[in-house]
């Protein structure tokens, strides 16, 4: 509901793909950023080079973020000899081994910057952070290969969502008018349900305090002019306030309705709950 009431200025699509990090999919080519968070240690050691070649050599995103457990930190855990943090970990790298991996990636035209996650206790500062990470940045502005021409869709699309986008053909006044109607109705409904008032007078200066109205940076006089063109709104003679007629969301049942049909309504509700 929020995304339909507050439509985006620019399009946004979110898709969930399922596939192997060892395989190239052209839809992931030249992205702004790819994150492999606590992933690489789940690969077989023999697959790490294939993973790196696909990620940095074929997909070639502008940035890559990789994190992995820091084996040096494991001395703080009560581990058995050779034990790792998770049963599916194929390996865990020391800080020196991770730096060696990062240095090897530079052959694909990337620089990197190390960072850590999870501070160690003060008396164990020498073991480093709990997890270690690196941010890789592609050096070349233009890509060295023409992989974008290689259409390869090997990943399965699990779900895809296009978020609502505002119609750019509509003027700012059109969007502001819709926002005024929405706000006045909402404020009127609040007044109706709390005070029972059938009409609500709203100061235009109050409407200006809402970010959805304030963003247009227009005068109170301009808002009054727009409101006069809306059949749902009535601008008072002083030009400083807007009156809205409060119509309840749905008619409320009278006592007679409740008494005559109460048993039937209750039985219907119970039946619906039971079926569901």
N, C-alpha and C positions, 0 to 999 in steps of 0.2 A: 504494500500500500504506500509506504513512504516513497519508494522509487517512482511510483506513478504520479504522486502529488508533487514531487520535486525532481522533475525530469532533468537528465544530464544535458549539458551543452554539447558535449562531444560523445560519439558512440562508444559503447563499452560492451565487449563480448567476453564472457568467461567460459572457457571450455575445459573439461576434464578429460585428459587422454590417459590411456593405459597402454604401456609398451615397455620394451627393454631399453635401458640406457646405453646398451651396446649397439643399437640400431639407429640409423639415420632416418628422420622424418622431416621432409622439406617444410612442413608447417611450423617447425621450431627453428628454422634457419634465420640467422641474423637477428635474434631477439635482443631486447635491451639488457636483459639479465636472466641467467639461469642459476638456480640455487640447488645445491646438492647437500642438504643438511643431514649429517650423520648417516650418510649413504654409502660412501666409498668402502668402508670397513665391512660391508655386507657382501662385497664382490669377492669372487675367487681371485687370488693373487695374480693368476695368469690373465685375468680379464681387465686388470687395472689399466694396462697400456691401451687395450681396445676402447675402454671407456674414455680415456683421455684423448685418443685420436678422434673419436666421434664427437666429443664435446668441444674440444678446442680446435681440431683440425677440420671438421665437417660442419657442425652446427654454427660455430664461430659467433657466439653472442658477444655483445659489446662488453659485458661484465659477467663474471662467474663468482659465486660465493660457495666455498666448500668448507664444511666443518667436519671434524672427526675426533674421537676420544684421544686424549693425551695419555699415552701409556705410562709416562713418568709419574703421573698423578696416582696411579694404581697402588703405590706403596701405602697410601692412606686407607685403603680398603683391606679387609681381612680376607684376602684371596689365597686360594691354594696355589701352589707353583704352576704356572702356565695358564691359570684361570683368566678369562676375559670378562668384560662387563655384561655381555649378553651372549646367549647360547648360539646366536646366528652370526656373531662376529667371526670373520675368517682371519682377521689380523687386527692388531692395534699398533699404531705408530708412536714412537718416541718423538719428541720435538725435532731432534736431528733428522730422523727419517722423513718427517713431514716436510721439512725444509728441502731435503733432497728431492722429494717429489715435486715441490713447487719449482725448484730450479730446472727440473727436467721439462716442465710444461712451457718454459720460456721459449723453447724451440718453435712453438706454434705462433710466436709473435705476441706474447702477453707479458705484462709486468705483474707483480703481485705485492701485496702488503699483508703482513701477518697480524692477527689479533687473537685474543683469548677470551674464553667464557668461563666464569666461575672462579672467583679468587680463592687461592689456597689459604689455609690458616697461617697466621703470621709466622709461626715457628717452622713452617714448611714452605717458605717462599721459593726455595730452590727447585721444587718439583714442577713449577709452572701452573697454568690454569687447568681446570677439569677437562675442558674441551679446547681444542685449538682450531683456528680457522684462517682462511686467506681469502682476500678479495683480489681477483684477477681482472685486469683491464686490457682490452685489445689495443695494441699500439696503432695499427693501421686504421685510418678512417674508412678506406675502401677495402673490400675483401679481395684476397688473392685468387680465389677460385670462382667459378660460375655455378656454384651449387644451387643457386636459386632457380636455375633452369631445369634442374633434375627433380621432377615431381615424383616424390616417393611418400605415400601415405601408408605407413606400416602400423601406426598406432591406432588403437580403437578409440573412438569418441564415446565416452561414457555418458556425458551430458553436456549441453551447450545452452547458454542463456544470453540473450540480447537484452540489455537494459533499456528502459524507455528513454527516448531522446526527444527533446523539445523541437517543435517544428520551427525551423529558422525563418520560414516564410512569414510567420506571424510577427507583428511589431511588438516592441516592448510594452506599449499601451495595452495591447491585447492580453498579454500575460499578466500585467498589473491589474487589469480589470477582473480577470478570473481570480486572482489572489484576493482582491478586495471582497468579491462575492463570497469566497470560501471563508475568509476571516470573519466577516460580518455574520454569516450564518452560524459559524462555530461559536462566536461570542454570544449570539442571540440564543442558541440552544442551551449554552451554559446558564444564561440568565433565566431561561424558562424552567429548567430543571431545578435550579436552586431557589428561585424567588417566585416562579409561576407567572412572570410577566409575559404578556402576549406580544409586547413590542419592546424593543431595546434601542436606546439612543447611544451611539458610539462616537466619541470625539475623534475627528480625523487626526489630531495630534497623537492620540493613543495608537491609532493604526500605524503611524509612522515609527513607533517604537519596535515594531516587529521587523526582524532582519529581512524577511521576504518582501516587505514593502520598502524598507529603508534603502535596499540595494539599488533601487531605481533613481534615487536622488531627485525626486520631483517635489514641487511645492504642494502645500495643502490645497491651494486653489486648483491645481491640476488634478489632484485626487477627486475633489468635488466635481470637477467637470466630467471625469470618467464615470463617477458614481451616478450622475444625472442620466447617463446613457444606458444605465443598467436598470431593467424593469424591476429587479428584485430589491433594489435599494432606493431610498428616498432621502435626498439632501434637504436638511432643514433650511429655513429662510436665512438664517445667519451665515450659512455656507461653511460652518465650522464643524458640523456634526452630521452623522448619517443615521437614519432610522431603518431598522429591519424588522419585519414581521416574523415573529417566532412561531414556526409550525412544528409541533412535536414530531419526532422521528416516526412514531406510529401511534395510533389512537390507543388511549389507555382504557381498559374495560371498566364499566361501571359496576357498582356493588351488585346490581340485579343480575348482570351477566355472570359475575363470579358465583353467585348463589345458585342460579339456575343451571349453569353448565360446569360447576366446579368439579363434580364427580367425573364427568366425561373428560374434561381437560386433564385432570390428574391421571386418569386411566390411560389416556392417549400418550401422555409423557412417559409413563412407566413402560408402555408397550414399545415406544420408540427406543428407549434406553435399553430395553431387553434385546430387541432385534439387533441393535448395533453392537 
